[in-house]
Amino acid sequence: MGIDAIPCEVEVDVAARGFGSPAIVGLPDTAVKESLERVHSALHNSGYSWPQYRVLINLAPADVKKEGPAFDLPIALGVIFGDDAGSPEKAAQYLIAGELALDGRVRPIKGALSMAMLARERGFAGLLIPRENAAEAAVVEEVEVIGIGTLAEAVGFLTEQLPLEPTVIDLDQTFRQASMYEEDFSEVRGQESVKRALVVAAAGGHNILLIGPPGTGKTMLSKRLPTILPPLTLMESLETTRIYSAAGKMPPGVALLARRPVRSPHHSASGPALVGGGSIPQAGEVSLAHHGLLFLDEFPEFPRTILETLRQPLEDGVVTIARSHSSITFPARFMLVAAMNPCPCGYFTDPNKPCKCSPAQIEKYLARVSGPLIDRIDIHIEVPPVPYRELRGRHEGSDSATMREQVLKAREVQRRRFGADSTTLNARMSSRQLRKHCALDAAGEALLKQALTELGLSARAHDKILRVARTIADLGGFEDIQSDHVSEAIMYRRLDRQL
């Protein structure tokens, strides 16, 4: 349900007398009802016989809807052991799930990681799941994960006729391989001011909007932002992997997502695709970007109604999907990186190409992104065209290693400030923390007051400026926020000023 695993007890009653069609009760969906045909063929093709008398299968608790084919394997085992008038003791010690093919092979399922966490929470000895899911579930400690390939293997293991070794993975090696990137910021010519803004965004976890003509490197810069972010912690990795596992989007052969996710939905994506939903609630792009980046290119091209759905996850870090029968919450703590042109033709701020748009067209184009949504984006930075001299020069500029070192130092300052166990970054400071850690001197106060008066900034924009200024001070190694830090933070409110 959402990304959480809920235990289901599969009861199989093989009657000692009486005939009739087999039945499944306990609120099964179509995929679960169809499992009878799959189980019947899998039993026959694996050398087992279907009971001669009536078979009744109950899925408890009966008031929770059962979905998907993961019940095939426990149903088949229940039929086999029920027909033999007894279930081996080992079967009660393991949490079991898997989809059956008609020839008895066991196919992979969704949500194996959440199932392993459930097995540990409920005190099961281990987990019996498809071999393709074993590495994913094995990242949970204190749970024995047994990967099987066929129904016969499962029967042999549970009856202690076939010993199988539990799956073990090397987490250190997994994280070591994930820390290597092919892209590097040194490949981006010029744009040092934009790179500086990206360092600030990465250091404090701030949302950022890149504004500039086509071909200035907005997409190229955004795609390299993950290379300067800190590596995922084990806890963050497990949370992200659970979302991908429950959605059935785990890459083949990957046990754990050890690299920060980057999601880039097209502007034609629907609302449920972006924030999640559907008759059976599924995670959307904002949840798949949990602990990573959500990159929205051509920002104003997204329908305004869909962009407005981002306001809650940007503020709360979660997405709540309400249905008549339940309410499901998906985590959605991500960094928003958006890119847009300054006008419909794209060349309003380009010194080399004339803009063909009227002031009314430009104003209408910018109005596609609402003020409340712009308020929730901490940094707005202009990306100008790259001069020929920088484009063809030998100097590569800032590289990812140098920028990452700056980010890690600033993150360490925040870790000491908010506590070693805290996940709080400067961008997520509460009002109380803002007052405590963002005190200004007289010069800073005067500068901020002038900016608020002249630009007509909202209270939220005021808080954003203070949070960004705190990050800039951390990058510079300053205990207190200086006036030049406030000045730089104000300069990052590009859309609060006239283009």
Secondary structure, 3 states (H helix, E strand, C coil): CCCCCCCCEEEEEECCCCCCCCEEECCECHHHHCHHHHHHHHHHHCCCCCCCCCEEEEEECCCCCECCCCCHHHHHHHHHHHHCCCCCHHHHHEEECCEECCCCEEECCCCHHHHHHHHHHCCCCEEEEEHHHHHHHCCCCCCEEEEECEHHHHHHHHCCCCCCCCCCCCHHHHHHHHCCCCCCHHHCCCCHHHHHHHHHHHHHCCCEEEECCCCCCHHHHHHCHHHHCCCCCHHHHHHHHHHHHHHCCCCCCCCCCCCCCEECCCCCCCHHHHHCECCCCECCHHHHCCCCEEEECCHHHCCHHHHHCCHHHHHHCEEEEECCCCEEEEECCCEEEEEECCCCCCCCCCCCCCCCCCHHHHHHHHCCCCHHHHHCCCEEEECCCCCHHHHHCCCCCCCHHHHHHHHHHHHHHHHHHHCCCCCCCHHHCCHHHHHHHCCECHHHHHHHHHHHHHHCCCHHHHHHHHHHHHHHHHHHCCCCECHHHHHHHHHCEHHHCCC
